[in-house]
């Protein structure tokens, strides 16, 4: 009988994907982490940048052998986009690169080289028949990835229409917000599934006990940035040890509305809330599901799971994930971002409905009864969310207090800009039209002299998307969101998958928060968006549809 899964055992590839099982997961992850840390903070080492480049080569080599493990570090390091790695000696000024960008491109290049080396003969044969294959597959490919291509083309158009002084910013945003997230999405489609289809795992709970690499990275990243924020609130700021933030000098603890709002590794407390609002629902969904499972599936599979120790493993991992979710929620609370609080309520509602529904457990046309313990956990989480949000709203003067007036003025300005520029302004161009220093501003005079004079987005997901990528880009994003929800609901109808439920809750939190803030056009949020989309799509594709009512279940051999 196989060993039950552990929380960190996430790297076995799906059927058909290349692998190198000679490298154990734990030491490989540790080696990758050490190599990436040396690259990140090695600018002051002797002979720099040589130690950094050698460390990056080690990371890439390990990623070539275990691509799924390399994926962990992309969402894990995405929050550090304002504290880039510094590589001296390559040009007059030190080169600064976001760490998640370096990790992503290293994994992508290593995986591509691995495939080329391992499949040279197959690739030569495929190249011979490439024209015929292109004719036969181009149509289905275009239909499947139409919104992806539409967003990419809209992003390119957003560079072309950018103002001259903002062209460099537009090119940078095209790279960070569209091209590289699409590369990450492609990696997740190939290597992101981990060990979801192993027979030994299905015996101990199947997909419901599976943790994808990117999900692990998101949860770990959430715990780290939340812990750093909580320490800032207590007076201990460790963020400067990571490097210098590339922002406008905003302090790490902001005094506003009579409150101390922490920023952690971000440039503003709201960005902390935006990231954690997407991290905690995934951890909470996994925790609630695993703690409520009481050792696995009902019936024969449940007995096997309990006998093999999978029940104990599920409980242990469930409590670890519950702790992670609570740390992330605590960090979200001390951001004092009302948009994040409202998003947390929406995410809690999705989690509660999903836990009560348990339609993901439909088998043989019958719905499994809901575990009473799971019901109590879901109810407690919902009550806790309501209490936290109620206290937070009262502390910041209710829904109408704080920066609401400024945001209404920004919305009006954005609508005027859309009337003047119906095709949008271009990627990251709102700042060049909003700030009076550039001579194009129609900003309300009430915003002059305030921090909102330097706003880089209109604080609304629809207006922000239209101004960045135009109406077609807005259509593409809406199309992708709708596809994601459809894929997630279909996956849950086919079988239990708490990660999918968490992804839907995280997407809902992002949409609700995006009504009053940004939804997609920040580096970490773009990475998470494509991660959530890939997660639900893979789950739908790898979960077989439920058997019709009355269909016989094949007996399992005990030989």
C-alpha positions in Angstrom: 0.0 0.0 0.0 1.4 3.4 -0.9 2.3 6.1 1.5 -0.3 8.8 1.9 0.4 12.2 0.5 2.2 14.9 2.4 1.6 18.6 2.1 4.9 19.2 0.4 4.8 16.2 -1.9 3.5 18.1 -5.0 5.9 17.6 -7.7 5.3 14.3 -9.5 4.3 15.1 -13.1 1.0 14.2 -14.7 0.8 11.2 -17.0 2.8 11.8 -20.2 4.8 14.7 -18.8 8.6 14.2 -18.5 10.1 13.7 -15.1 13.3 12.8 -13.3 12.3 11.0 -10.1 16.0 10.6 -9.1 15.8 14.0 -7.4 13.9 14.0 -4.2 11.4 16.7 -3.7 12.5 18.2 -0.3 16.2 18.6 -1.1 15.5 19.8 -4.6 13.1 22.5 -3.3 15.7 23.5 -0.7 18.4 23.7 -3.4 16.2 25.9 -5.6 15.4 28.2 -2.7 19.0 28.6 -1.7 20.1 29.2 -5.3 17.4 31.8 -5.9 18.2 33.5 -2.6 21.9 33.8 -3.5 20.9 35.3 -6.9 18.4 37.7 -5.2 20.7 39.0 -2.4 24.2 38.3 -3.9 24.9 41.8 -5.3 27.3 42.5 -2.4 29.1 39.2 -2.6 32.8 39.2 -3.7 33.2 38.9 -7.5 29.5 39.8 -8.1 27.7 39.2 -10.4 29.5 35.9 -10.9 28.0 34.2 -7.7 24.5 35.4 -8.8 24.9 34.0 -12.3 26.2 30.7 -11.0 23.3 30.5 -8.5 20.8 31.2 -11.3 22.4 28.5 -13.4 22.0 26.0 -10.6 18.3 27.0 -10.2 17.8 26.6 -13.9 19.4 23.2 -13.9 17.3 22.0 -11.1 14.2 23.4 -12.8 15.1 21.5 -16.0 15.0 18.3 -14.0 11.9 19.1 -11.9 10.0 21.9 -13.7 6.9 21.6 -11.4 9.1 22.5 -8.4 10.4 25.6 -10.2 6.8 26.7 -10.7 6.4 27.0 -6.9 8.8 30.1 -6.9 6.8 32.2 -9.3 3.7 33.0 -7.2 5.9 32.7 -4.1 8.1 35.6 -5.2 5.5 37.6 -7.2 4.8 40.0 -4.2 8.4 41.1 -4.3 8.0 43.0 -7.6 8.8 46.3 -5.9 12.0 44.9 -4.4 13.8 43.6 -7.5 17.1 41.7 -7.6 20.1 43.9 -8.3 22.7 42.6 -10.7 25.8 44.8 -10.8 28.5 44.8 -13.4 26.6 44.0 -16.5 26.1 47.7 -17.5 26.8 51.1 -16.2 23.8 51.1 -13.9 22.9 47.9 -12.0 20.3 45.8 -13.7 17.1 45.4 -11.6 14.8 42.5 -12.3 11.7 41.3 -10.4 12.6 38.0 -8.8 9.4 36.3 -10.1 10.3 37.3 -13.6 13.7 35.7 -13.3 12.3 32.5 -11.8 9.6 32.3 -14.5 11.9 32.8 -17.4 14.5 30.5 -16.0 11.9 27.7 -15.5 10.5 28.4 -19.0 13.9 28.3 -20.7 15.0 25.2 -18.8 11.7 23.4 -19.6 12.0 24.3 -23.2 15.6 23.1 -23.4 14.7 19.9 -21.7 11.9 19.1 -24.1 14.1 19.9 -27.1 16.9 17.6 -25.8 14.5 14.7 -24.8 12.3 14.8 -27.9 14.7 15.7 -30.7 13.7 12.8 -33.0 10.0 13.3 -32.3 10.4 17.0 -33.0 12.1 16.3 -36.3 9.3 14.0 -37.4 6.7 16.5 -36.3 8.5 19.3 -38.3 8.2 17.3 -41.5 4.4 17.3 -41.2 4.1 20.7 -39.7 2.3 22.4 -42.6 -0.5 19.8 -42.7 -0.8 19.8 -38.9 -1.0 23.6 -38.8 -3.8 23.6 -41.3 -5.7 21.0 -39.3 -5.1 22.4 -35.8 -4.9 26.2 -36.3 -8.7 26.5 -36.2 -9.3 24.6 -33.0 -6.3 26.3 -31.4 -7.6 29.8 -32.3 -11.0 28.9 -31.0 -9.7 27.6 -27.7 -7.3 30.4 -27.1 -9.2 33.3 -28.7 -9.5 35.4 -25.5 -5.8 34.8 -24.8 -4.8 36.0 -28.3 -7.3 38.9 -28.1 -5.8 40.1 -24.8 -2.2 39.8 -26.3 -3.2 41.8 -29.4 -4.9 44.4 -27.3 -1.8 44.7 -25.2 0.3 45.2 -28.3 -2.1 47.9 -29.4 -1.8 49.5 -26.0 1.9 49.9 -26.6 1.4 51.4 -30.1 -1.0 54.1 -28.9 1.0 55.1 -25.8 2.2 58.6 -25.5 6.0 59.1 -26.3 7.0 59.7 -22.7 5.0 56.6 -21.6 6.1 54.2 -24.4 8.8 52.6 -22.2 6.3 52.0 -19.4 3.9 50.5 -21.8 6.5 48.1 -23.2 7.4 47.1 -19.6 3.8 46.5 -18.7 3.3 44.4 -21.9 6.1 42.2 -20.7 5.1 42.0 -17.0 1.3 41.9 -17.3 0.6 40.0 -20.5 3.5 38.2 -22.1 5.1 36.7 -19.0 1.8 35.7 -17.3 0.8 33.9 -20.5 4.2 32.1 -20.4 3.4 31.1 -16.8 -0.1 30.0 -17.9 1.5 27.8 -20.6 3.9 26.3 -18.0 1.0 25.5 -15.7 -0.9 23.8 -18.5 2.0 21.4 -19.0 3.7 21.0 -15.6 1.2 22.5 -13.1 -0.8 19.4 -12.2 1.8 17.8 -10.0 0.7 14.3 -8.9 -3.1 14.6 -9.4 -3.6 11.4 -11.3 -1.5 8.9 -9.4 -3.5 5.8 -8.6 -2.1 5.7 -5.1 -3.4 9.2 -4.5 -6.9 8.4 -5.7 -7.1 5.6 -3.2 -6.4 8.1 -0.4 -8.7 10.8 -1.5 -7.8 11.6 -5.2 -7.8 15.1 -6.4 -9.3 16.3 -3.1 -6.0 15.5 -1.4 -3.8 17.0 -4.2 -1.9 20.2 -3.9 -0.6 21.8 -7.1 2.9 23.5 -7.1 1.6 26.9 -7.9 -1.0 26.7 -5.1 1.7 25.9 -2.6 3.7 28.9 -3.8 0.7 31.2 -3.5 -0.1 30.0 0.1 3.5 30.3 1.2 3.8 33.7 -0.4 0.7 34.8 1.4 2.0 33.6 4.8 5.3 35.3 4.4 4.0 38.7 3.3 1.2 38.6 6.0 3.8 37.7 8.7 6.0 40.6 7.6 3.0 42.9 7.8 2.0 41.7 11.2 5.6 42.3 12.5 5.5 45.8 11.1 2.4 46.5 13.1 4.2 45.3 16.2 7.2 47.6 15.5 9.6 45.1 13.9 10.2 45.9 10.2 12.2 43.2 8.4 11.3 44.2 4.9 14.4 46.4 4.5 16.5 43.3 4.8 15.1 42.2 1.5 16.2 45.3 -0.4 15.1 48.7 -1.3 11.5 49.3 -2.5 11.2 50.9 -5.9 8.3 53.2 -5.1 7.7 56.8 -4.3 9.1 56.5 -0.8 5.9 55.5 0.9 6.7 54.3 4.5 6.1 50.7 5.4 3.6 51.7 8.1 1.1 54.4 6.9 -0.7 56.6 9.4 -4.2 57.2 7.9 -7.7 57.8 9.4 -6.1 57.5 12.9 -4.9 53.9 12.1 -1.5 52.3 11.5 -1.8 50.5 8.1 1.0 48.2 7.1 2.3 47.7 3.6 4.5 44.6 4.1 6.6 44.2 0.9 4.1 46.3 -1.2 3.9 50.0 -1.9 0.5 50.6 -0.3 -1.7 48.8 2.3 -4.3 48.2 -0.4 -1.9 46.1 -2.4 -1.3 43.9 0.6 -5.0 43.4 0.9 -5.3 42.6 -2.9 -2.7 39.8 -2.7 -3.8 38.3 0.6 -7.4 38.5 -0.6 -6.5 35.9 -3.3 -4.3 33.7 -1.1 -6.4 33.1 2.0 -9.5 31.6 0.3 -7.4 28.8 -1.4 -5.7 27.9 1.9 -9.1 28.0 3.7 -10.9 25.9 1.2 -8.2 23.2 1.4 -8.2 23.4 5.2 -12.0 23.2 5.6 -12.2 20.3 3.1 -9.4 18.3 4.6 -10.4 18.9 8.2 -14.0 18.1 7.4 -13.1 14.9 5.5 -12.3 13.1 8.7 -9.8 10.8 7.0 -10.9 10.6 3.4 -13.8 9.5 1.2 -16.7 7.4 2.4 -17.0 3.8 1.8 -14.2 1.5 0.8 -11.9 4.3 -0.2 -12.4 6.0 3.2 -11.6 2.7 5.0 -8.4 2.3 3.0 -7.4 5.9 3.7 -7.9 5.5 7.4 -6.0 2.2 7.4 -3.1 3.7 5.5 -2.9 6.7 7.7 -4.2 9.2 5.1 -6.7 10.4 7.6 -4.0 11.5 10.0 -2.1 13.1 7.1 -5.2 15.0 6.0 -5.9 16.3 9.5 -2.3 17.4 10.0 -2.1 19.1 6.6 -5.6 20.6 7.2 -4.5 22.3 10.4 -1.3 23.6 8.8 -3.5 25.1 6.0 -5.9 26.5 8.5 -3.1 28.2 10.3 -1.9 29.6 6.9 -5.4 30.9 6.1 -5.6 32.6 9.6 -2.2 34.3 9.2 -3.2 35.6 5.7 -6.6 36.8 7.1 -4.8 38.6 10.0 -2.5 40.3 7.5 -5.5 41.3 5.4 -7.2 42.7 8.4 -4.3 45.0 9.4 -4.1 46.3 5.9 -7.3 48.1 6.8 -8.4 47.9 3.1 -12.1 48.1 3.0 -12.1 46.6 -0.5 -10.2 43.6 0.7 -12.6 43.2 3.7 -15.6 43.2 1.4 -13.8 40.8 -0.9 -13.2 38.5 2.1 -16.9 38.5 2.8 -17.7 37.5 -0.8 -15.0 34.8 -0.8 -16.3 33.5 2.5 -19.8 33.3 1.0 -18.4 31.3 -1.9 -16.6 28.9 0.4 -19.7 28.5 2.6 -21.9 27.7 -0.4 -19.4 25.3 -1.7 -19.0 23.5 1.6 -22.7 23.2 2.1 -23.3 22.2 -1.5 -20.8 19.3 -1.7 -22.2 18.8 -5.2 -18.6 18.1 -6.1 -19.2 14.7 -4.4 -21.9 13.6 -6.8 -21.5 9.9 -7.4 -23.9 7.6 -9.1 -26.4 10.4 -9.2 -26.5 10.8 -5.5 -25.1 13.7 -3.4 -23.0 12.8 -0.4 -24.3 14.0 2.9 -22.5 17.0 4.3 -20.2 16.3 7.2 -21.6 18.1 10.4 -18.0 19.0 11.4 -17.4 20.6 8.1 -20.7 22.6 8.4 -19.5 23.9 11.8 -16.1 24.9 10.4 -17.7 26.7 7.5 -20.2 28.5 9.8 -17.4 29.5 12.2 -15.4 30.9 9.3 -18.3 32.9 8.0 -19.1 34.4 11.4 -15.5 35.3 12.0 -15.3 37.0 8.6 -18.5 39.1 9.4 -17.1 40.1 12.8 -13.7 41.1 11.4 -15.2 43.1 8.6 -17.8 44.8 10.9 -15.0 45.9 13.2 -12.8 47.1 10.4 -15.6 49.1 8.7 -16.4 50.7 12.0 -12.7 51.6 12.6 -12.5 53.3 9.2 -15.8 55.2 9.4 -18.0 52.8 7.5 -18.3 52.1 3.8 -18.6 55.8 2.9 -15.6 57.0 4.8 -11.9 57.5 3.8 -11.1 57.7 0.1 -14.6 57.2 -1.4 -15.0 60.8 -2.5 -11.6 60.7 -4.3 -12.5 57.5 -6.1 -15.8 58.9 -7.3 -13.8 61.8 -8.8 -11.4 59.3 -10.4 -14.3 57.3 -11.9 -15.7 60.5 -13.4 -12.4 61.4 -14.9 -11.9 57.9 -16.3 -15.3 58.0 -18.0 -14.4 61.4 -19.5 -11.2 59.9 -20.8 -13.0 57.0 -22.3 -15.3 59.4 -24.1 -12.3 61.3 -25.5 -10.3 58.1 -26.2 -12.8 55.2 -26.9 -10.0 52.8 -27.8 -8.2 53.4 -24.5 -5.1 55.2 -23.5 -2.6 52.3 -23.7 -0.9 50.2 -21.1 0.0 52.1 -17.9 -0.9 55.4 -19.5 -3.5 56.7 -17.1 -0.8 58.4 -15.0 0.4 60.4 -18.1 -3.1 61.7 -18.7 -4.1 62.2 -15.0 -1.1 64.0 -13.6 -1.2 67.7 -14.5 2.6 67.8 -14.9 2.3 66.2 -18.4 -0.2 68.8 -19.7 -3.1 66.4 -20.6 -4.9 66.3 -17.3 -8.7 66.8 -16.8 -8.3 65.9 -13.1 -10.7 67.4 -10.7 -9.0 70.3 -8.8 -10.1 68.7 -5.5 -7.5 66.0 -6.1 -4.6 68.5 -6.6 -2.0 68.3 -3.8 -3.3 65.0 -2.6 -1.8 61.5 -3.1 -4.4 60.8 -5.7 -2.8 63.4 -8.0 -0.3 60.7 -8.7 -2.8 57.9 -9.2 -1.8 55.4 -11.8 -5.2 53.7 -12.2 -8.9 54.7 -11.8 -9.7 52.3 -9.0 -12.3 50.2 -10.9 -11.7 47.0 -12.8 -13.8 47.9 -15.8 -12.5 51.4 -16.3 -8.9 50.3 -15.7 -9.2 47.5 -18.3 -10.8 49.8 -20.9 -8.1 52.5 -20.4 -5.2 49.9 -20.5 -6.2 47.5 -23.3 -9.3 49.1 -24.9 -12.8 47.6 -25.3 -11.5 44.5 -27.0 -9.1 43.8 -24.1 -11.9 44.3 -21.6 -13.9 41.8 -23.6 -11.0 39.4 -23.5 -10.7 39.7 -19.7 -14.4 39.2 -19.2 -14.4 36.2 -21.5 -11.6 34.6 -19.5 -13.3 35.3 -16.2 -16.5 33.7 -17.5 -14.6 30.7 -18.8 -12.9 30.3 -15.4 -16.1 30.3 -13.5 -17.7 27.8 -16.0 -14.7 25.5 -15.8 -14.6 25.7 -12.0 -18.3 24.9 -11.6 -18.1 22.0 -14.0 -15.0 20.6 -12.2 -16.8 20.7 -8.9 -19.8 19.0 -10.3 -17.6 16.1 -11.5 -15.7 15.5 -8.2 -14.3 16.9 -5.0 -11.6 19.5 -5.5 -11.2 22.1 -2.7 -8.4 23.9 -4.7 -11.0 24.7 -7.4 -13.4 26.0 -4.8 -10.7 28.1 -3.3 -9.8 29.4 -6.8 -13.4 30.5 -7.4 -13.6 32.1 -4.0 -10.3 34.0 -4.7 -11.5 35.1 -8.1 -14.7 36.4 -6.5 -12.7 38.3 -3.9 -10.6 39.8 -6.6 -13.7 40.9 -8.6 -15.4 42.5 -5.6 -12.2 44.3 -4.5 -11.7 45.3 -8.1 -14.9 47.3 -8.1 -13.1 49.9 -6.0 -9.4 49.1 -6.8 -7.3 47.3 -9.3 -8.1 43.7 -10.5 -5.5 42.6 -13.0 -3.0 45.3 -14.0 -0.4 44.7 -11.3 2.4 42.2 -11.6 1.4 39.8 -8.8 -2.3 40.0 -9.6 -1.7 39.1 -13.3 0.3 36.1 -12.3 -2.3 34.9 -9.8 -5.1 35.5 -12.4 -3.6 33.1 -14.9 -2.7 30.7 -12.1 -6.3 30.5 -11.0 -7.5 30.1 -14.5 -5.1 27.3 -15.3 -6.0 25.5 -12.1 -9.7 25.4 -12.8 -9.2 24.4 -16.4 -6.9 21.6 -15.6 -9.3 20.3 -12.9 -12.1 20.2 -15.4 -10.1 18.4 -18.0 -8.6 15.8 -15.6 -11.7 15.1 -13.7 -14.0 12.6 -15.5 -17.7 13.4 -15.7 -19.9 11.5 -13.1 -21.2 8.2 -14.1 -24.9 8.1 -15.0 -27.3 7.0 -12.3 -27.4 3.2 -12.0 -24.1 2.6 -13.7 -22.2 -0.2 -12.2 -18.9 0.4 -10.3 -16.1 -1.9 -11.3 -14.7 -3.8 -8.4 -11.2 -3.1 -7.3 -8.8 -6.1 -7.4 -7.1 -6.9 -4.1 -4.6 -9.2 -5.6 
